[in-house]
C-alpha cells in the first residue's frame, strides 16, 4: 500500500512500527498494538473526525479482507 503523500519522517516511523508489530514474537498482541496507535490518534481528533476515520478504516480493512479471501 502506498502512502497518500510523501513525508519521509512519518513513513519511516510507520514502517518501523509496522515491522516491529509484524515481527513481534507475541502475535496475539499485534491487533492490540494497532489499536494502541488508533487510540493515540483519537486523542488528537475531534469526535466527528475520529468517527469518520474509524468508518474509513472499517471500509478499507473490509476491502483488504475481500481481496485476500476472494
Phi, psi and omega in degrees: 000132180272143176292155183293336176203168185266116173223099190302320180294314180294316179300313181297316180298315181290323176297315179296319177297316179298319178296317180298313181295315182294329182264005180303141178273012176234075186301334180292347181258358183301314180298323179297323178293319178296317178295327175300315179298318179297319179295325176297321178292321182308318184293347183256354185247149168296155186303318182295323178290325178294318178298318177299316178301312180299320178296319177296316178299316180301314180296316182289323177293319178298319179295319177297320179296319178298320180296320184279334181261354183244000000 
